[in-house]
Amino acid sequence: MALGDEIDEIFRREVKSLPAYAKAQAAAGSGVAPPVDEMNQLLMGLVVAAQRSFHLLADRIEDLGSA
């Protein structure tokens, strides 16, 4: 699987699966901000997804170096 596809899968799994993501999408453009707790859940999902993506990239770079 291509690196970009794997990263997309990570973000889809970590962020888009959160209930807060669906609520934020539904509220988009309404001018009403989601509650802070939901925004914190989204932020943590993004942080986890970014961390896993960086680990995946580091593993790929390491594999290239050892080949």
Z-matrix of the N, CA and C atoms (Angstrom, degrees):
N
C 1 1.444
C 2 1.526 1 108.09
N 3 1.306 2 116.85 1 140.16
C 4 1.458 3 121.99 2 179.44
C 5 1.531 4 110.19 3 -67.24
N 6 1.313 5 115.10 4 150.03
C 7 1.464 6 120.55 5 -177.98
C 8 1.531 7 111.53 6 -57.80
N 9 1.334 8 116.75 7 -43.68
C 10 1.469 9 120.30 8 179.72
C 11 1.516 10 112.03 9 -60.83
N 12 1.329 11 116.80 10 -39.00
C 13 1.463 12 120.60 11 178.75
C 14 1.524 13 111.08 12 -67.17
N 15 1.323 14 116.27 13 -38.92
C 16 1.463 15 119.54 14 178.81
C 17 1.526 16 110.88 15 -66.14
N 18 1.331 17 116.50 16 -39.30
C 19 1.466 18 120.08 17 178.93
C 20 1.526 19 110.06 18 -67.58
N 21 1.329 20 117.22 19 -41.54
C 22 1.468 21 120.03 20 175.58
C 23 1.519 22 111.01 21 -57.66
N 24 1.320 23 116.25 22 -42.09
C 25 1.467 24 120.83 23 179.73
C 26 1.528 25 111.04 24 -63.29
N 27 1.329 26 116.45 25 -40.47
C 28 1.467 27 120.64 26 178.53
C 29 1.530 28 110.37 27 -61.77
N 30 1.341 29 116.95 28 -48.38
C 31 1.469 30 119.44 29 -179.43
C 32 1.520 31 111.22 30 -65.50
N 33 1.321 32 116.56 31 -37.33
C 34 1.469 33 119.63 32 178.38
C 35 1.527 34 109.88 33 -63.07
N 36 1.308 35 115.96 34 -42.67
C 37 1.467 36 120.31 35 -177.93
C 38 1.524 37 111.61 36 -70.17
N 39 1.341 38 117.31 37 -42.68
C 40 1.463 39 120.96 38 -173.28
C 41 1.523 40 114.04 39 -83.64
N 42 1.321 41 118.64 40 -31.61
C 43 1.459 42 120.73 41 -173.61
C 44 1.522 43 112.10 42 -108.84
N 45 1.311 44 116.18 43 -53.55
C 46 1.461 45 119.19 44 -173.28
C 47 1.521 46 112.91 45 -68.32
N 48 1.317 47 117.97 46 -17.56
C 49 1.461 48 120.22 47 178.88
C 50 1.537 49 112.15 48 -83.95
N 51 1.335 50 117.50 49 -9.32
C 52 1.468 51 120.40 50 -179.69
C 53 1.529 52 110.78 51 -72.84
N 54 1.325 53 117.82 52 138.05
C 55 1.465 54 120.06 53 175.57
C 56 1.531 55 111.52 54 -58.32
N 57 1.315 56 116.80 55 -32.56
C 58 1.465 57 120.44 56 -179.44
C 59 1.528 58 111.26 57 -66.03
N 60 1.324 59 117.82 58 -28.65
C 61 1.464 60 120.57 59 178.96
C 62 1.524 61 110.60 60 -65.43
N 63 1.317 62 116.24 61 -45.48
C 64 1.464 63 120.36 62 179.75
C 65 1.527 64 110.86 63 -62.95
N 66 1.318 65 116.43 64 -40.43
C 67 1.472 66 119.88 65 178.81
C 68 1.521 67 111.04 66 -65.80
N 69 1.327 68 117.23 67 -40.28
C 70 1.458 69 120.87 68 179.62
C 71 1.523 70 110.57 69 -66.36
N 72 1.313 71 116.83 70 -38.98
C 73 1.461 72 120.72 71 178.28
C 74 1.530 73 110.25 72 -64.55
N 75 1.320 74 116.43 73 -40.76
C 76 1.463 75 120.39 74 -179.30
C 77 1.525 76 111.21 75 -67.55
N 78 1.329 77 117.12 76 -32.76
C 79 1.458 78 121.06 77 -177.75
C 80 1.528 79 112.64 78 -86.33
N 81 1.327 80 117.40 79 -6.20
C 82 1.467 81 120.78 80 -176.50
C 83 1.527 82 110.67 81 -58.08
N 84 1.306 83 115.28 82 131.77
C 85 1.453 84 120.94 83 178.16
C 86 1.518 85 114.78 84 81.92
N 87 1.319 86 116.84 85 -3.65
C 88 1.468 87 119.04 86 -178.04
C 89 1.526 88 112.07 87 -83.74
N 90 1.326 89 116.05 88 -15.19
C 91 1.459 90 119.64 89 -177.50
C 92 1.509 91 112.87 90 83.62
N 93 1.331 92 117.13 91 -0.19
C 94 1.462 93 121.67 92 179.23
C 95 1.531 94 107.99 93 -104.81
N 96 1.308 95 116.12 94 123.10
C 97 1.457 96 120.61 95 -179.72
C 98 1.529 97 110.03 96 -79.66
N 99 1.336 98 116.82 97 141.66
C 100 1.467 99 119.68 98 175.43
C 101 1.532 100 110.17 99 -65.78
N 102 1.317 101 117.07 100 157.77
C 103 1.469 102 120.27 101 177.67
C 104 1.536 103 111.23 102 -58.43
N 105 1.310 104 114.95 103 154.39
C 106 1.464 105 121.40 104 -177.42
C 107 1.524 106 111.23 105 -59.07
N 108 1.319 107 118.19 106 -40.17
C 109 1.462 108 120.66 107 -179.63
C 110 1.526 109 111.21 108 -59.78
N 111 1.314 110 116.62 109 -41.87
C 112 1.461 111 120.12 110 179.41
C 113 1.523 112 111.02 111 -67.82
N 114 1.320 113 116.55 112 -38.82
C 115 1.460 114 119.82 113 177.38
C 116 1.526 115 110.51 114 -65.39
N 117 1.322 116 117.42 115 -37.17
C 118 1.463 117 121.14 116 176.95
C 119 1.530 118 110.34 117 -64.37
N 120 1.342 119 117.32 118 -39.89
C 121 1.467 120 120.44 119 177.16
C 122 1.523 121 110.73 120 -61.89
N 123 1.322 122 116.60 121 -43.47
C 124 1.461 123 120.40 122 178.13
C 125 1.522 124 111.36 123 -63.29
N 126 1.322 125 116.22 124 -43.53
C 127 1.455 126 120.32 125 179.36
C 128 1.520 127 111.17 126 -62.23
N 129 1.315 128 117.40 127 -43.83
C 130 1.467 129 120.24 128 179.02
C 131 1.524 130 110.67 129 -65.53
N 132 1.325 131 117.34 130 -37.47
C 133 1.454 132 120.14 131 175.93
C 134 1.515 133 111.66 132 -61.69
N 135 1.331 134 116.57 133 -41.23
C 136 1.465 135 120.69 134 177.15
C 137 1.524 136 111.56 135 -65.31
N 138 1.312 137 116.39 136 -40.29
C 139 1.465 138 120.68 137 179.40
C 140 1.523 139 110.22 138 -63.48
N 141 1.314 140 117.39 139 -46.63
C 142 1.469 141 121.22 140 179.89
C 143 1.526 142 110.35 141 -63.12
N 144 1.323 143 116.86 142 -43.60
C 145 1.464 144 120.46 143 179.91
C 146 1.525 145 110.79 144 -63.94
N 147 1.319 146 117.59 145 -41.46
C 148 1.467 147 120.50 146 178.78
C 149 1.524 148 110.55 147 -65.11
N 150 1.317 149 116.77 148 -42.06
C 151 1.459 150 120.70 149 179.14
C 152 1.522 151 110.88 150 -61.88
N 153 1.317 152 117.34 151 -45.67
C 154 1.467 153 120.58 152 179.94
C 155 1.525 154 111.19 153 -66.10
N 156 1.330 155 116.19 154 -35.19
C 157 1.463 156 120.00 155 177.89
C 158 1.527 157 110.76 156 -65.72
N 159 1.330 158 116.94 157 -41.97
C 160 1.465 159 120.30 158 178.03
C 161 1.525 160 111.17 159 -64.85
N 162 1.320 161 117.16 160 -38.40
C 163 1.467 162 120.04 161 176.93
C 164 1.526 163 110.56 162 -64.27
N 165 1.321 164 116.42 163 -41.04
C 166 1.454 165 120.84 164 177.85
C 167 1.531 166 110.50 165 -62.08
N 168 1.321 167 116.70 166 -45.19
C 169 1.459 168 121.35 167 178.27
C 170 1.528 169 110.63 168 -62.38
N 171 1.326 170 117.27 169 -43.66
C 172 1.464 171 120.85 170 178.62
C 173 1.523 172 111.00 171 -61.58
N 174 1.320 173 117.15 172 -40.54
C 175 1.468 174 120.39 173 177.57
C 176 1.521 175 111.10 174 -62.94
N 177 1.340 176 116.62 175 -41.70
C 178 1.468 177 120.44 176 178.28
C 179 1.525 178 110.93 177 -62.84
N 180 1.328 179 117.04 178 -43.55
C 181 1.463 180 120.94 179 179.80
C 182 1.519 181 110.35 180 -64.40
N 183 1.328 182 115.92 181 -41.51
C 184 1.455 183 120.83 182 178.22
C 185 1.522 184 111.43 183 -62.56
N 186 1.331 185 116.38 184 -41.02
C 187 1.458 186 120.61 185 178.43
C 188 1.524 187 111.05 186 -63.96
N 189 1.336 188 117.16 187 -38.18
C 190 1.466 189 120.47 188 178.22
C 191 1.524 190 110.87 189 -66.95
N 192 1.322 191 116.86 190 -36.74
C 193 1.458 192 121.54 191 179.98
C 194 1.503 193 113.11 192 -69.40
N 195 1.309 194 116.83 193 -30.57
C 196 1.469 195 120.17 194 -177.77
C 197 1.526 196 112.29 195 -90.85
N 198 1.327 197 116.81 196 -6.71
C 199 1.479 198 120.12 197 -178.79
C 200 1.510 199 111.83 198 -83.18
